[in-house]
Amino acid sequence: MDRAQKAEAVAELNATFNEVGVVVVTRNLGMTVAQSTVLRNKMREAGATYKVSKNKLAKIALNGTDYGSLGELLVGPVGLATSVDPVAAAKVAIDFAKTTDKFEIVGGAMGAQALDAEGIKALASLPSLDELRGKLVGLLVAPATKLATITQAPAAQIARVLSAHAEKNAA
């Protein structure tokens, strides 16, 4: 990797750190290519990314971002899971860590707030942004649905009564 490639990698990582809502630092000790591919696919499906980069380049990229506290976690073979949704990357990382012993959560950060492994687990237990939006829409739609049902009920009852009288008179 020459100097220009390193500068490009640092710039790309720095841009990523400025855009995301959470960074999860993981340690991957001896993961196979197949396992890494599965992890990356799961991250992509959840709207997150997983990247392995050189620790020195990642530490340089952390400068000037809210995630400066992560520098001390970048020791050994680590990977960075990132997502705009603060829950997505943490959820996928925790679920994947349950399936293999070669992948562990080291810590992370949500903005300027540093998190340890337990903090990441707690973050993963929260509902995702899409789930929260769904619940909010459900709460907003429920009163309108009830109102529509209530206003239709008297008309339906009148129609049934008239229909019953018409059938009685016809017979």
C-alpha positions in Angstrom: 0.0 0.0 0.0 1.6 3.2 -1.1 1.3 6.7 0.4 -1.6 7.8 -1.9 -3.6 4.6 -1.1 -3.0 5.2 2.6 -4.2 8.8 2.4 -7.3 7.7 0.5 -8.1 5.0 3.1 -7.7 7.5 5.9 -9.9 10.0 4.1 -12.6 7.4 3.5 -12.5 6.2 7.1 -12.7 9.8 8.4 -15.7 10.5 6.2 -17.4 7.3 7.5 -16.7 8.3 11.1 -18.3 11.7 10.5 -21.4 10.2 9.0 -22.3 7.2 11.3 -24.2 7.0 14.5 -22.3 4.1 16.0 -19.0 2.4 15.7 -18.5 -1.1 17.1 -15.0 -2.4 17.5 -14.7 -6.2 17.2 -11.8 -8.6 17.5 -11.7 -11.3 14.8 -9.3 -14.0 15.7 -9.0 -16.5 12.9 -12.3 -16.0 11.1 -12.5 -17.7 7.8 -13.3 -15.9 4.6 -16.7 -17.5 4.5 -17.5 -16.3 8.0 -16.4 -12.8 7.1 -18.5 -12.8 4.0 -21.6 -13.9 6.0 -20.9 -11.1 8.5 -20.6 -8.5 5.8 -23.8 -9.7 4.1 -25.7 -9.5 7.4 -24.3 -6.0 8.1 -25.3 -4.9 4.6 -28.9 -6.3 5.0 -29.2 -4.3 8.2 -27.9 -1.1 6.7 -24.5 -1.3 8.4 -21.0 -1.9 7.2 -18.1 -4.0 8.5 -14.5 -3.2 7.6 -11.1 -4.4 8.6 -8.5 -1.7 8.3 -5.0 -1.1 9.6 -5.1 0.1 13.1 -2.6 2.9 12.5 -4.7 4.3 9.6 -7.9 4.0 11.6 -6.3 5.9 14.5 -5.3 8.7 12.2 -8.8 8.7 10.7 -10.3 9.0 14.2 -8.6 12.4 14.7 -11.1 15.3 14.4 -14.2 13.0 14.9 -16.4 12.3 17.9 -14.9 8.8 18.0 -11.4 9.7 19.1 -11.8 7.6 22.3 -11.8 4.4 20.1 -8.0 4.7 19.5 -7.2 2.8 22.6 -9.4 -0.2 21.5 -7.5 -0.6 18.2 -5.0 -3.2 19.2 -4.5 -6.5 17.4 -6.8 -7.8 14.6 -9.9 -5.7 14.9 -12.8 -4.8 12.6 -15.1 -1.8 12.6 -18.8 -2.2 12.3 -20.5 1.1 11.5 -24.1 2.3 10.9 -26.1 5.5 10.8 -28.8 3.8 12.8 -27.3 3.5 16.3 -28.7 0.0 16.9 -28.2 -1.8 13.5 -24.4 -2.5 13.7 -24.5 -3.4 17.4 -27.4 -5.8 16.8 -25.8 -7.7 13.9 -22.4 -7.8 15.7 -23.9 -9.2 18.9 -26.0 -11.8 17.0 -22.9 -12.9 15.0 -20.7 -13.1 18.1 -23.2 -15.7 19.4 -22.6 -18.0 16.4 -18.8 -18.2 16.6 -16.1 -18.0 19.3 -13.6 -16.4 16.8 -15.5 -13.1 16.9 -15.8 -10.9 20.0 -17.1 -7.4 20.8 -14.3 -5.2 22.2 -16.3 -2.0 22.7 -17.4 1.0 20.6 -18.9 4.4 20.7 -22.1 6.2 19.9 -21.0 9.7 19.0 -18.7 11.0 21.8 -20.1 8.4 24.3 -17.7 5.5 24.6 -19.2 2.1 25.2 -17.7 -1.1 26.6 -18.8 -4.6 25.4 -21.7 -4.6 27.9 -22.8 -1.1 26.6 -22.8 -2.5 23.0 -25.0 -5.5 24.2 -27.4 -3.1 25.9 -27.5 -1.0 22.7 -28.2 -4.1 20.6 -31.2 -4.9 22.8 -33.0 -1.6 21.9 -35.4 -1.6 19.0 -34.0 -0.4 15.7 -35.0 2.9 14.1 -37.3 1.2 11.7 -39.0 -0.7 14.5 -39.5 2.5 16.4 -40.9 4.2 13.3 -43.4 1.3 12.8 -44.6 1.5 16.4 -45.0 5.3 16.1 -47.0 4.9 12.9 -49.1 2.2 14.5 -49.9 4.5 17.4 -50.8 7.4 15.1 -53.0 5.2 12.9 -54.9 3.4 15.7 -57.1 6.3 16.7 -58.1 7.0 13.1 -58.9 3.3 12.6 -61.1 3.2 15.7 -62.9 6.4 14.7 -63.6 5.0 11.2 -65.0 1.8 12.8 -67.2 3.7 15.3 -68.7 5.9 12.6 -69.4 3.0 10.3 -71.1 0.9 13.0 -74.4 2.8 13.3 -74.8 2.9 9.5 -74.2 -0.9 9.3 -76.7 -1.5 12.1 -79.3 0.6 10.3 -78.7 -1.3 7.1 -79.1 -4.6 8.8 -82.3 -3.6 10.5 -83.8 -2.3 7.1 -82.6 -5.5 5.4 -84.3 -7.6 8.1 -87.6 -5.6 7.8 -87.4 -6.0 4.0 -86.9 -9.8 4.3 -89.8 -10.0 6.8 -92.2 -8.1 4.6 -91.2 -10.1 1.6 -92.0 -13.4 3.3 
